[in-house]
Amino acid sequence: MRAVLAFLAVIFMLGAPVAGQTQLWQSQSVQTQPAQTLSAIARLDASASSLSDKGRGVVLRLAISQPVPWRVRVLDNPPRLILDTREVDFSQIIDMTRDADRVADLRAGVFRPGWSRLVLELTGPYGVAGAGMTTENGATMIDVTLAPIDAAEFALLAAKPEPEAWVPPKPADLPKITPRGVGPLVVVLDPGHGGLDPGAERDGLREADLMLTFAREFKEVLQRSGNALVILTRDDDVFVPLEARISIARAAGAHVLLSLHADALAEGDASGATLYTLSDEASDAATRTLAERHDRDDLLAGVDLTEQDDLIANVLMDMARTENAPRVDRLAEALKTSIKAEGLRMHRRPIQSGGFSVLKSPDIPSLLIELGFLSSARDLARLTDPAWRARMAGALQTGLAQWADTEAALAGVGGAGVPKP
């Protein structure tokens, strides 16, 4: 079903250019700069995107891998359209179909942390006649139509100052709890492993593939609930560094990060779903083994504290973790309760702790969920059963909803809190 994602689009036709446009990909120039490394929320599908003249105007169609917040505006000297988005990998824009004589140049890149910018340099004054984001069958399209306008009218639009209500926030400034009804619950799902790191393997099946399948199905369940924005740290068989997974969650303004795994243990007969929270020391030998396998980088939770000395940085993170820890504990309890209520098998110790790097963000409630263990034949059979996966996805959705209600009640300000999925 086709639905306009109005809650994602903030559309302005304003002035005041933002300084510091760096590392741009020049799509219509002979020389191109190499695509920079970034932890993009979404990727451009160049084969399904286009830029063309139409009638007296211009039509821009961008196909991206998933919805992102965005806006458009115009600037002058020279006249140009600016499209800002939450971080989109535009590196393939050079391959996009272009048949627009009214566009003198097309370029894209990252203009500030967490934000991408697409610039259409125009041959004359064109205003935004229409702009919208739609999704259909899992595909997301941004459509912008430009029409010729009077030069004086264009100059007035381009000269308008940036409204104080819309200042592109730094990732660290994003709110972690929003009032119910104001915005969606932002859930980042992290399918473990991928690419050169297949994870656990058994009988020709790979943990990376099984978790990506479950993440895609779980995403659909959450988004059908009507009040959830779900972002995957990967939507393909690619390797995403641990630091980038946290950065993606932060750039998305995540209310919660769930890292999905199905590991294998060389010793013992562990089986059943297990929820892991962060601890300084692993809770048992098995947890230590898993933490060592996932902890490939020594990182500072993806937080930019480069301008602070070590003492201040440690104090700030300790304060954030102290405040965040009870929310994580309530999240784990809510998910455990909903999984058990669905009659799904859990480990004999359903909530454990470990030093997993992907859980180290001090202010985003984060859990690592072992849906099962590939070393268990029973768990493997469950993970490959679509009916079981649907039940587990439904149970997790219920748990998230109950957790959101609890956080809203604890906030105690007119029902404000984490939006219910």
VONU-769610 format. One record per residue: residue in three letters; x, y, z of N, C-alpha, C in turn. Coordinates in steps of 0.001 Angstrom, whole numbers, padded with zeros to 6 digits, always signed. Each point is the difference from the previous one (the first is absolute). Layout:
<titis>
ALAXYZXYZXYZ...
</titis>
This chain:
<titis>
MET+000847-001176+000000-000847+001176+000000+000884+001227+000000ARG-000398+000979-000789+000791+001216-000163-000399+000995+001081ALA+000982+000481+000747-000299+000940+001084+001048+001085+000043VAL-000466+001233+000098+000941+001115+000084+000525+000090+001422LEU+001307-000034+000138+000615+000032+001321+000211+001454+000422ALA-001101+000654+000318+000079+001431+000275+000800+000299+001257PHE+000012-000956+000947+000704+000284+001241+001501+000044-000198LEU+000501-000454-001147+001436+000028-000245+000444+001263-000705ALA-000895+000654-000735+000420+001095-000876-000234+001342+000667VAL+001023+000807+000063-000134+001387+000430+000462+000836-001172ILE-000953+000615-000717+000321+000610-001282+000048+001518+000142PHE+001151+000586-000342+000159+001443+000026+000596+000451-001325MET-000293+001227-000383+000662+000637-001136+000601+001286+000535LEU+001236-000111+000483+000579+001029+000830+001330+000475-000533GLY+000623+000907+000775+001323+000484-000353+001023-000455+000997ALA+001051+000847+000173+001071-000238+000956+000717-001303-000255PRO+000937-000031-000921+000737-001213-000270+000786-000452+001212VAL+000122-001325+000153+000762-000562+001104+001437-000179-000442ALA+000915+000519+000786+001404-000079-000388+000539-001392+000228GLY+001127-000277-000638+000707-001236+000262-000432-001161-000835GLN-000445+000192-001227-000335-001132-000854+001307-000656-000427THR+000216-001222+000438+001274-000665-000236-000192-001328-000680GLN+001064-000455-000649+000061-001325-000600-001229-000292-000846LEU-000206+000805-001040-001154-000154-000873+000328-000909-001158TRP-000992-000764-000445+000131-000815-001198-000531+000811-001175GLN+000850+000323-000970-000412+000803-001147-000537-000931-001083SER-001314-000013-000158-000598-000985-000894+000033+000407-001465GLN+000148+001290-000288+000008+000412-001392+001354+000558-000417SER+000965-000100+000861+001337+000444-000326+000820-001187-000471VAL+001066+000299-000731+000860-001074-000486+000721-000664+001156GLN+000442+000824+000953+000747-000530+001125-000941-000254+001164THR+000150-001134+000632-000823-000318+001159+000894-000312+001174GLN-000495+000322+001188+000719-000358+001202-000477-001357+000464PRO+000861-000797+000624-000420-001314+000476-001061+000131+001070ALA-000918-000957-000013-001061+000015+001010+000608-000135+001377GLN-000397+000894+000915+000561-000072+001333-000643-001130+000779THR+000714-000443+001020-000532-001044+000849-000984+000626+000975LEU-001221-000522+000048-000972+000524+000931-000940-001115+000437SER-000647+000238+001119-000935-000991+000536-001404+000465-000354ALA-000348-000080-001276-001254+000569-000465-001204-000771+000515ILE-001073+000754+000282-001262-000630+000363-000618-000660-001227ALA+000105+000665-001152-000622-000494-001234+000992+000127-001149ARG-000303-000717-001081+000848+000027-001192-000844+000365-001211LEU+000607+000730-000926-000673+000348-001242+000020-001186-000954ASP-001150-000287-000605-000087-000988-001068+000041+000771-001318ALA+001185+000109-000582+000170+000821-001199-000828-000519-001170SER-000167-001315-000087-000722-000581-001132-001471+000390-000014ALA-000554+000339+001173-001423+000367+000087-000190+001498+000212SER+001081+000767-000104-000058+001445+000218+000203+000737-001326SER-000515+001229-000064+000132+000737-001256-000123+001496+000241LEU+000546+000760-000953-000115+001448-000022-000289+000394-001441SER-001128+000689-000226-000386+000273-001383-000774+001305-000109ASP+000079+000605-001176-000868+001126-000327-001404-000534-000279LYS-001003+000756+000421-001382-000400-000264-000822+001252-000210GLY-000604+000112-001183-000732+001218-000307+000938+001182+000066ARG-000351+000968+000811+000860+001168+000186+000842-000112+001259GLY-000108-001143+000704+000692-000144+001276+000973-001161+000045VAL+000274-000447+001220+000973-001064+000257-000619-000970+001005VAL+000262-001294-000194-000486-001025+000920+001193-000796+000526LEU+000113-000074+001315+001023-000800+000665-000670-001173+000695ARG+000471-001220-000285-000517-001209+000657+001179-000744+000621LEU-000066-000192+001303+001069-000688+000713-000566-001249+000664ALA+000562-001143-000332-000375-001257+000650+001048-000298+001066ILE-000433-000121+001256+000924-000287+001084-000461-001253+000733SER+000902-000596+000739-000252-001323+000575-001005+000017+001131GLN-000202+001152+000666-000993+000081+001061-000284+001463+000319PRO-001117+000291+000672-000364+001392+000270+001011+000693+000905VAL+000188+001292-000207+000842+000835+000853-000655+001377+000139PRO+000253+000706+001088-000440+001396+000073+000684+000824-001091TRP-000719+001013-000525+000552+000756-001121-000679+001361-000110ARG+000581+000884-000836-000600+001296-000292+000569+000506-001330VAL-000697+000945-000609+000506+000664-001198-000130+001503+000171ARG+000846+000749-000693-000051+001448-000013+000755+000484-001234VAL-000047+001306-000260+000742+000560-001126+000965+001059+000506LEU+001108+000149-000719+000995+001025+000266+000328+000694-001314ASP+000640+001172+000093+000279+000812-001184+001497+000180-000183ASN+000360+000573-001162+001381+000381-000328+001009-001158+000105PRO-000111-001008-000843-000976-000178-001066-001284-000631+000537PRO-001086+000045-000764-001240-000647+000457+000205-001506+000121ARG-000458-000559+001100+000185-001427+000212-001028-000540+000987LEU-000282-001278-000154-000878-000726+000923+000885-000751+000983ILE-000354+000061+001269+000726-000705+001053-000923-001057+000589LEU+000441-001235+000016-000733-001093+000640+000879-000545+001114ASP-000426+000187+001252+000719-000515+001159-000723-001228+000528THR+000753-001025+000343-000575-001236+000518+000833-000504+001161ARG-000641-000756+000858+000786-000818+000910+000889-000887-000858GLU+001124-000355+000505+001111-000479-000810-000384-001069-001028VAL+000161+000376-001271-000237-000882-001134+001307-000137-000777ASP+000331-001206-000373+001193-000243-000812-000343+000326-001454PHE+000435+001169-000450-000257+000442-001365+001154-000322-000955SER+000895-000893+000400+001205-000219-000795-000287-000524-001403GLN-001158-000636-000204-000334-000536-001327-000767+000993-000858ILE-000044+001254+000426-000780+000983-000747+000555+000203-001402ILE+001275-000296-000189+000606+000160-001320-000650-000915-001037ASP-000619-001094+000465-000642-000959-000902-001487+000282-000207MET-000519+001044+000619-001426+000295-000089-000353+000553-001383THR-001130-000416-000530-000458+000496-001303-000256+001502+000071ARG+000592+000751-000960-000162+001456-000009-000322+000468-001417ASP-001087+000717-000123-000403+000582-001283-000635+001348+000279ALA+000800+000890+000623-000529+001285+000467+000947+001111-000423ASP-000313+000649-001106+000814+001123-000452-000133+001205+000918ARG-001076+000019+000820-000214+001138+000892+000779-000133+001308VAL+000717-001097+000155+000848-000194+001170+001454+000060-000464ALA+000724+001032+000453+001378+000206-000452+000970-000938+000690ASP-000297-000409+001233+000900-000881+000734-000784-000720+001081LEU+000496-001155+000359-000622-000834+001031+001119-000552+000863ARG-000087+000217+001296+001040-000483+000896-000610-000375+001345ALA+000701-000830+000733-000514-000464+001289+001149-000351+000913GLY-000256+000004+001275+001014-000357+000971-000503+000212+001409VAL+000898-000043+000969-000324+000205+001407+000385+001413+000371PHE-000982+000784+000509+000327+001383+000340+000108+000218+001501ARG-000431-000968+000799+000237+000026+001436-000262-001393+000526PRO+000536-000369+001179-000178-001363+000501-001466-000408+000044GLY-000302-001129-000625-001354-000531+000023-000924+000548-001065TRP+000477+000938-000837-000858+000616-000998+000676+000002-001361SER-000763-000372-001024+000475+000014-001377-000695+001139-000752ARG+000650+000452-001072-000572+001091-000787+000122-000317-001484LEU-001095+000193-000725-000037-000096-001451-000275+001399-000548VAL+000819+000439-000946-000109+001350-000557-000248-000086-001496LEU-001079+000639-000471-000265+000159-001428+000246+001456-000358GLU+001045+000259-000766+000259+001358-000471-000842+000230-001241LEU-000857+001020+000036-001006+000223-001022+000441+001081-000988THR-000548-000072-001202+000335+000992-001025-000833+001264+000116GLY-000987-000002+000885-000859+001156+000179-000805-000134+001267PRO-000936+000936+000254-000806-000052+001222-001135-001028-000103TYR+000102-001038+000795-001040-001033+000051-000409-000191+001456GLY-001292-000038+000245-000508-000228+001341-000493-001415+000173VAL-000183-000410+001241-000488-001349+000306-001510-000026-000174ALA-000458-000660-001049-001434-000113-000262-000615-001166+000768GLY+000807-000980+000350-000494-001147+000747+001163-000817+000526ALA-000176-000579+001197+001045-000841+000590-000658-000972+000959GLY+000419-001245-000048-000584-000997+000882+000819-001260+000047MET-000191-000754+001078+000628-001314+000155-001103-001049+000054THR+000150-001038-000768-000982-001077-000008+000714-001322+000172THR-000741-000995+000454+000555-001343+000110-001011-000989-000548GLU+000479-000976-000741-000865-001012-000589+000791-001284-000156ASN-000516-001084+000561+000662-001308-000080+001435+000074+000490GLY+000218+000755+001074+001321+000085+000587+000937+000972-000675ALA-000416+000610-001122+000848+000960-000706-000376+001413+000424THR+001003+000854+000199-000224+001379+000412+000433+000938-001115MET-000873+000966-000329+000292+000964-001064-000162+001415+000539ILE+000962+000853-000340-000139+001433+000224-000200+000656-001366ASP-001114+000698-000171-000320+000656-001268-000074+001503+000213VAL+000749+000735-000800-000014+001462+000050-000237+000525-001406THR-001004+000872-000140-000310+000612-001287+000285+001493+000079LEU+000769+000510-000967+000330+001417-000070-000730+000638-001170ALA-000445+001234+000196-000676+000746-001060+000598+001396-000068PRO+000050+000583-001197+000579+001343-000137-000825+001033+000747ILE+000686+000940+000655-000668+001082+000709+000718+001310-000329ASP-000604+001108+000360+000584+001312-000227+001297+000143+000791ALA+000992+000648-000593+001301+000157+000641-000110+000722+001339ALA-000865+000976+000080-000162+000731+001251-000600-000887+001086GLU-000986-000832-000376-000612-000918+000962+001035-001007+000491PHE+000825-000501-000945+001038-000954+000384+000980+000637+000977ALA+000386+001246-000268+000953+000681+000872-000545+000156+001414LEU-001314+000284+000107-000607+000125+001321+000029-001330+000747LEU-000316-001100-000702+000023-001320+000626+001415-000358+000458ALA+000965+000269-000876+001376-000370+000310+000584+000837+001122ALA-000529+001199+000211+000547+000914+001001-000588-000211+001387LYS-001030-000822+000106-000608-000212+001316+001004-000645+000951PRO+000069+000482+001224+000961-000577+000955-000442-001376+000469GLU+000946-000758+000464-000294-001320+000571-000860+000177+001230PRO-001174-000636+000068-000840+000152+001193+000640-000692+001192GLU-000149+000604+001174+000588-000585+001199-000580-001361+000318ALA-001220-000247-000488-000659-001277+000293+000651-001165-000725TRP+000781+000305-001044+000637-001100-000736+001482+000288-000147VAL+000751-000524+000951+001455+000052-000078+000469-001445-000003PRO+000698-000431-001034+000418-001407-000043+000741-000390+001267PRO-000539-000908+000801+000631-000321+001277+001230-000875-000186LYS+000927+000140+000916+001110-000937+000035-000544-001336+000512PRO+000585-001122-000424-000509-001289+000464-000118-000085+001516ALA+000977+000557+000727-000022-000101+001456-001107+000831+000622ASP-000583+000957-000768-001039+000870+000531-001405-000554-000204LEU-000137-001126-000684-001328-000513-000310-000710-000467+001265PRO-001292+000264+000122-000737-000445+001175-000148-001513+000002LYS+000100-000586+001169-000131-001446+000110-001422-000410+000390ILE-000769+000947+000520-001401-000274+000331-000827+001154-000547THR-001044-000296-000743-000864+001037-000550-001413-000198+000523PRO-000791+001060+000080-001379-000136+000463-000803-000931-000895ARG-000887-000768+000608-000860-000888-000762-000802+000818-001003GLY-000031-000468-001232-000750+000673-001032+000804+001038-000756VAL+001170+000426+000542+000811+000999-000682+000869-000644-001071GLY+000506-001156+000281+000859-000665-000968-000007-001488+000242PRO+000568-000751-000934-000009-001450+000119+001064-000504+000967LEU-000192-001204+000490+001033-000691+000743+001079-000398-001007VAL+001206+000474+000196+001090-000279-000927+000761-001224+000514VAL-000121-001093-000730+000620-001266+000377+001092-000331-001015VAL+001208-000194+000473+001085-000445-000872+000237-001478+000254LEU-000165-000790-001057+000255-001437+000060+001359-000275-000617ASP+000803-000742+000722+001371-000276-000427+000162-001494-000267PRO-000195-000436-001263+000241-001421-000310+001492-000288+000126GLY+000364-000860+000920+001409-000231+000282+000776-000535-001192HIS+001305+000329+000003+000938-000516-000998-000340+000509-001407GLY+000467-000703-001031-000244+000429-001377+001280+000144-000791GLY-000088-000219-001298+001147+000156-000882+001108-000970+000330LEU+001183+000535+000258+001149-000849+000278-000099-000710+001341ASP-001001+000352+000804-000211-000619+001313-001345-000731-000005PRO-000024-001292-000326-001280-000718-000100-000619-000351+001338GLY+000761+000130+001108-000504-000426+001287+000050-001507+000136ALA-000864-000537+000854-000037-001449+000182-000553-000680-001248GLU+000397-001240-000232-000451-000754-001168-000323-001429+000408ARG-001051-000534-000628-000356-001402+000235-000873-000489-001139ASP+000319-001172-000503-000794-000648-001058-000224+000928-001196GLY+001030+000755-000349-000101+000898-001151-000739+001298+000263LEU-000435+000217+001231-000712+001228+000362+000935+000919+000774ARG-000124+001306-000249+000862+000986+000635-000814+000909+000904GLU+000568+000308+001145-000653+000909+000946-000331+001338-000657ALA+000928+000522-000804-000227+001306-000642-001255-000012-000863ASP-000225-001072-000747-001172-000089-000875-001287-000174+000801LEU+000044-000852+001015-001192-000241+000808-000443+001267+000726MET+000970+000766+000496-000348+001219+000741-000519+001093-000932LEU+000521+000068-001210-000513+000993-000950-001445-000334-000380THR-000288-001271-000194-001370-000415-000302-000941+000386+001132PHE+000408-000306+001241-000864+000323+001137-000154+001508+000153ALA+001084+000749-000191-000068+001458+000148-000980+000605-000992ARG+000009-000482-001243-000927+000522-001007-001446-000313+000382GLU-000243-001210+000486-001359-000380+000394-000451+000790+001232PHE+000896+000147+000957-000310+000741+001219-000281+001469-000325LYS+000756+000551-000933-000216+001381-000429-001422+000179-000523GLU-000478-000947-000811-001352+000100-000545-001045-000036+001103VAL+000212-000859+000998-000945-000097+001113-000073+001328+000750LEU+001161+000592+000273+000017+001260+000735-000632+001129-000796GLN+000328+000083-001287-000521+001103-000797-001494-000128-000237ARG-000518-001212-000025-001446-000171-000143-000743+000456+001247SER+000720+000133+001130-000655+000458+001229-000440+001454-000115GLY+000573+000733-000964-000477+001343-000293+000724+001132+000678ASN+000859-000276+000965+000700+001098+000671+001441-000368+000292ALA+000668-000593-000994+001394-000375+000164+000758+000296-001283LEU+001169+000566+000148+000928+000181-001104+001156-000953+000255VAL+000215-000936-000903+000978-001062+000211+001134+000140-000998ILE+001205-000063+000499+001194+000142-000830+000889-001213+000237LEU+000489-000592-001071+000935-001117+000099+001421+000526-000148THR+000897-000505+000815+001403+000390-000155+000593-000577-001279ARG-000600-001044-000513+000366-000521-001325-001236-000667-000585ASP-000159+000127-001311-001123-000635-000690+000521-000846-001149ASP+001211-000488+000181+000634-000819-001015+001087-000806+000693ASP+000641-000891-000747+001085-000795+000564+001296+000791-000084VAL+000111+001006+000878+001181+000851+000032+000514+000070+001433PHE+001282+000313+000123+000596+000132+001323-000119+001441+000461VAL-000564+000195+001181-000122+001327+000597+000776-000018+001313PRO+001045+000821+000139+000774+000016+001242-000871+000327+001195LEU+000423-000479+001170-000790+000222+001202-000205+001483+000278GLU+001036+000788-000167-000123+001426+000254-001032+000635-000926ALA-000036-000471-001244-000967+000546-000955-001426-000375+000386ARG-000205-001166+000584-001350-000409+000416-000547+000946+001068ILE+000857+000360+000948-000416+000957+001024-000218+001376-000609SER+000869+000381-000934-000134+001312-000638-001301+000092-000783ILE-000399-001090-000654-001266-000015-000734-001165+000230+000953ALA+000039-000679+001147-001072+000173+000985-000043+001438+000496ARG+001159+000576+000245+000035+001366+000504-000490+000983-001055ALA+000451-000181-001251-000417+000897-001079-001502-000090-000243ALA-000584-001171+000260-001432-000192-000214-000842+000560+001147GLY+000642+000407+001086-000761+000446+001167-000717-001157+000664ALA+000668-001142+000097-000639-001234+000477-000484+000122+001436HIS-001201-000506+000257-000487-000181+001361+000496-001318+000573VAL+000304-000957-000892+000433-001312+000454+000806-000673-001110LEU+001019-000764+000407+000824-000783-000919-000065-001458+000418LEU-000407-000851-000939-000063-001442+000247+000944-000696-000967SER+001031-000635+000536+000964-000725-000815-000380-001472-000007LEU-000187-000571-001193-000571-001338-000154+001090-001012-000346HIS+000010-001109+000740+001033-001015-000198-000571-001403+000199ALA+000740-000985-000475-000306-001414+000236+001332-000724-000029ASP+000699+000042+001096+001377-000463+000051+000069-001511+000185ALA+001201-000473+000131+000238-001426+000257+001042-000113+001094LEU-000213-000908+000926+000941-000216+001088+000659-001356-000177ALA+001313-000016+000156+000739-001246-000185-000235-000961+001153GLU-000311+000543+001159-000200-000842+001176-001388+000252+000569GLY-000581-001023+000614-001304+000144+000615-001124-000202-000996ASP-001212+000090+000505-001180-000244-000832-000976+001151+000162ALA+000493+001217-000217-000853+001173+000147-001060+000009-001081SER-001208+000392+000359-001075+000138-000975-001007+000995+000541GLY-000804+000535-000916-001024+000957+000387+000468+001431-000119ALA-000953+000903-000129+000306+001419-000141+000624+000547+001277THR+000965+000901-000179+000716+000601+001119+000152+001487-000259LEU-000233+000799+001044+000120+001449-000092+001242+000440+000752TYR+000870+000747-000669+001243+000446+000609+000003+001511+000176THR+000303+000425+001217+000230+001402+000281+001498+000212+000179LEU+000393+001257+000097+001423+000317+000131+000459-000130+001445SER+001173-000597+000181+000649-000014+001305+001493+000146-000208ASP+000686+000466+001024+001440+000168-000124+000712-001338-000095GLU-000535-000978+000652+000591-001332-000051-001066-000988-000446ALA+000410-000963-000782-000950-001001-000482-000592-000759+001176SER-001266-000382-000142-000690-000648+001112+000387-001455+000174ASP+000487-000643-001039+000493-001366+000140+000944-000291-001162ALA+000574-001168-000020+001005-000327-001015-000570+000063-001404ALA-001245-000471-000175-000605+000019-001328-000188+001429-000489THR-000460+000884+000885-000188+001388-000377+001330+000648-000352ARG+001056-000312+000775+001321+000551-000308+000458-000423-001384THR-000283-001267-000361+000399-000488-001320-000716+000775-001104LEU-001302+000211+000170-000761+000739-001001+000478+001445-000073ALA+000249+000614+001150+000428+001392+000016+001338+000165-000705GLU+000896-000943+000184+001289+000076-000672-000171-000059-001507ARG-000960-000784-000470-000207-000137-001443-000618+001247-000606HIS-000853+000683+000759-000646+001194-000535+000821+001262+000255ASP+000831-000017+001035+000732+001194+000395+001288+000104-000807ARG-000073+000539-001210+001168+000083-000865+000672+001359+000058ASP-000626+000968+000602+000562+001349+000079-000125+000534+001419ASP+000981+000796+000374-000068+000693+001274-000511+001396-000287LEU-001330+000211+000175-000595+001265-000398-000722+000672+001141LEU-000205+001282-000181-000630+000822+001027-001478+000166-000295ALA-000658-001108-000248-001460-000014-000150-000510+000884-001128GLY+000865+000340-000963-000437+000802-001128-000295+001449+000329VAL+000398+000459+001195-000289+001367+000407+001196+000888-000312ASP-000250+001150-000597+001062+000935-000330+000302+000868+001217LEU+001053-000368+000731+000433+000771+001157+001434+000484-000207THR+000342+000269-001251+001377+000337-000346+000445+001317+000632GLU-000962+000887+000293+000372+001293+000570+000038-000026+001524GLN-000263-001158+000592+000015-000120+001450+001205-000838+000433ASP+000527+000340+001181+001099-000836+000489-000564-001309+000536ASP+000886-000943+000303-000429-001343+000393-000862+000018+001251LEU+000344+000843+000965-000762+000028+001245-001433+000431-000250ILE-000187+001091-000745-001352+000490-000287-000764-001009-000838ALA+000662-000579-001000-000666-000983-000857-000498-001183+000813ASN+000831-000495+000893-000396-001142+000818-001149+000353+000935VAL+000042+001193+000578-001081+000419+000892-001315+000114-000758LEU+000037+000606-001209-001216+000161-000788-000587-001350-000394MET+000853-000917-000413-000514-001311-000404-000507-000793+001190ASP+000676+000114+001140-000482-000698+001199-001371+000524+000407MET-000182+001315-000085-001299+000571+000336-001080-000505-000952ALA+000329-000031-001302-000979-000463-000984-000354-001456+000230ARG+001011-000822+000250-000259-001425+000220-000815-000231+001268THR+000291+000777+001035-000754-000145+001246-001480+000283-000225GLU-000279+001021-000794-001391+000338-000304-000631-001007-000954ASN+000803-000550-000901-000518-000884-001036-000204-001436+000494ALA+000802-000422+000965-000020-001400+000439-001382-000483+000440PRO-000759+000766+000803-001329-000490+000377-000929-000172-001204ARG+000127+000857-001007-000830-000140-001200+000345-001287-000739VAL+001294-000324-000048+000429-001248-000648-000543-001200+000770ASP+000089+000059+001318-000507-001111+000809-001502-000189-000200ARG-000740+001100-000052-001450-000106-000232-000282-000548-001394LEU+000806+000382-000978-000168-000528-001359+000225-001502-000029ALA+001053-000457+000646+000284-001442+000029-001136-000765+000675GLU-000500+000526+001110-001094-000678+000709-001264-000035-000850ALA-000283+001096-000698-001200+000041-000836+000087-001014-001134LEU+001160-000102-000628+000151-000966-001093-000043-001433+000533LYS+000614-000239+001132-000054-001352+000592-001446-000403+000296THR-000754+000920+000574-001392-000301+000342-000826-000305-001247SER+000186+000787-001045-000806-000203-001211+000406-001281-000738ILE+001292-000333+000005+000454-001239-000657-000570-001218+000728LYS+000067+000038+001312-000532-001128+000780-001524-000087-000118ALA-000661+001147-000063-001460-000007-000134-000428-000627-001317GLU+000853+000100-001014-000292-000601-001304+000300-001490-000011GLY+000578-000509+001104+000323-001422+000080+001248-000387-000758LEU+000879+000953-000237+001239-000268-000726+001111-000345+000984ARG+000822-000946-000399+001039-000493+000889+001071+001064+000229MET+000407+000130+001269+001111+000873+000350+001069-000796+000737HIS+001193+000531+000023+001108-000597+000731-000374-000097+001478ARG+000613-000942+000699-000327-000151+001422+000357+001256+000791ARG+000936+000803-000534+000288+001326+000556-000304+001005-001099PRO-001238+000442-000106-000421+000765-001180+000633+001375-000129ILE+000410+000613+001113+000650+001310-000049+001408-000137+000571GLN+000972+000317-000822+001392-000065+000423+000689+001308-000378SER+001293+000076+000243+000717+001233-000296+001377-000317-000543GLY+000559+000937-000741+001314-000192-000590+000554+001307-000511GLY+001255-000014-000381+000655+001220-000455-000048+000174-001497PHE-001173-000073-000574-000150+000107-001453+000157+001445-000454SER+000877+000219-000972+000248+001361-000462-001247+000661-000576VAL-000857-000772-000667-001165+000588-000647-000999+000536+001027LEU+000179-000339+001273-000902+000469+001055+000564+001195+000765LYS+001142+000513-000424+000714+000962+000831-000445+001447-000131SER-000994+000281-000809-000498+001373-000032-000543+000351+001378PRO+000452+001099+000594-000407+000285+001380-001425+000496+000152ASP-000640+000436-001092-001308+000631+000145-001087-000605-000870ILE+000303-000986-000822-001020-000690-000793-000254-001362+000629PRO-001207-000281+000498-000280-001326+000542+000303-001069-001050SER+000873-000927+000350+000485-000977-000969+000014-001397+000605LEU-000438-000948-000800+000032-001407+000399+000568-000833-001128LEU+000730-001049+000351+000388-001017-000966-000908-001204+000230ILE-000702-000399-001046-000942-001108+000103+000560-001207-000738GLU+000299-001039+000741+000316-001285-000617-001340-000710-000195LEU-000475-000032-001239-001297-000630-000264+000058-001497+000231GLY+001180-000548-000038+000228-001416+000206+001463-000271-000265PHE+000398-001245+000072+001383-000375-000220+000072-001037-001113LEU+000829+000288-001002+000130-000953-001104+000634-001305+000452SER+000647+000011+001151+000545-001243+000536-001096-000911+000540SER-001230+000497+000082-001152-000791+000431-000849-000356-001212ALA-000210-001278-000242-000814-000429-001139-001430+000514+000127ARG-000508+000060+001231-001366+000488+000203-000103+001482-000351ASP+000993+000775+000420-000017+001426-000317+000140+000231-001497LEU+000843-000789-000648+000178+000149-001443-001315-000246-000727ALA-000733-001017+000427-001294-000307-000625-000978+001163+000196ARG+000042+000622+001180-000901+001128+000257+000358+001196-000878LEU+001284+000286-000099+000435+001171-000752-000318-000095-001486THR-000116-001202-000503-000321-000191-001415-001487-000210-000241ASP-000808+000141+001053-001446-000185-000101-000682+001365-000076PRO-000607+000372-001131-000637+001315-000121-001071+000247+001056ALA-000737-001027+000378-001055+000166+000994+000603+000365+001357TRP+001094-000657+000369+000658+000315+001274+000555+001417-000035ARG+000610+000382-001111+000558+001346-000103-001103+001051+000127ALA-001157-000269-000566-001113+000939+000095-000472+000145+001447ARG-000056-001112+000717-000392+000048+001407+001017+000785+000824MET+001283-000231-000260+001037+000715+000738-000044+001491-000310ALA-000176+000361-001280-000086+001412-000369-001192+000659+000690GLY-001132-000703+000049-001181+000535+000666+000218+000181+001492ALA+000695-000972+000614+000276+000106+001431+000912+001192+000299LEU+001018+000194-000820+000907+001122+000212-000710+001334-000214GLN-000900+000047-000982-000765+001220-000232-000875+000324+001219THR-000629-001025+000560-000824+000194+001191+000839+000509+001160GLY+001170-000593+000181+000884+000432+001078+000450+001443-000165LEU+000321+000387-001232+000388+001387-000249-001140+000957+000327ALA-001228-000382-000377-001159+000846+000277-000208+000162+001502GLN+000127-001098+000743-000175+000072+001449+001095+000848+000643TRP+001210-000146-000510+001110+000815+000507-000251+001481-000276ALA-000468+000314-001216-000290+001392-000354-001061+000581+000922ASP-001025-000788+000329-001040+000465+000910+000582+000289+001382THR+000881-000880+000457+000617+000194+001313+000835+001276+000033GLU+000806+000201-001034+000837+001201-000042-000859+001258-000074ALA-001120-000084-000727-000902+001153-000088-000587+000315+001361ALA-000400-001035+000729-000583+000212+001324+001025+000574+000965LEU+001228-000492-000076+001043+000488+000895+000382+001435-000320ALA-000112+000378-001279+000301+001387-000362-000978+000947+000683GLY-001282-000418+000049-000981+000695+000821-000323+001416-000401VAL+000194+000343-001277-000319+001360-000455-001019-000100-001113GLY-001258-000006+000363-001053-000052-001014+000087-001204-000902GLY+000460-001126+000541+000101-001198-000815+001215-000013-000889ALA+000932+000937+000206+001187+000032-000867+000904-001168+000311GLY+000655-000484-001001+000924-001098+000166+000330-000611-001322VAL+000549-001177+000024+000307-000698-001225-001299-000341-000719PRO-000147+000337-001286-001240-000302-000713-000242-001501-000077LYS-001224-000374+000078-000362-001414-000049+000075-000497-001422PRO+000687-001141-000244+000075-000515-001370-001314-000618-000424
</titis>
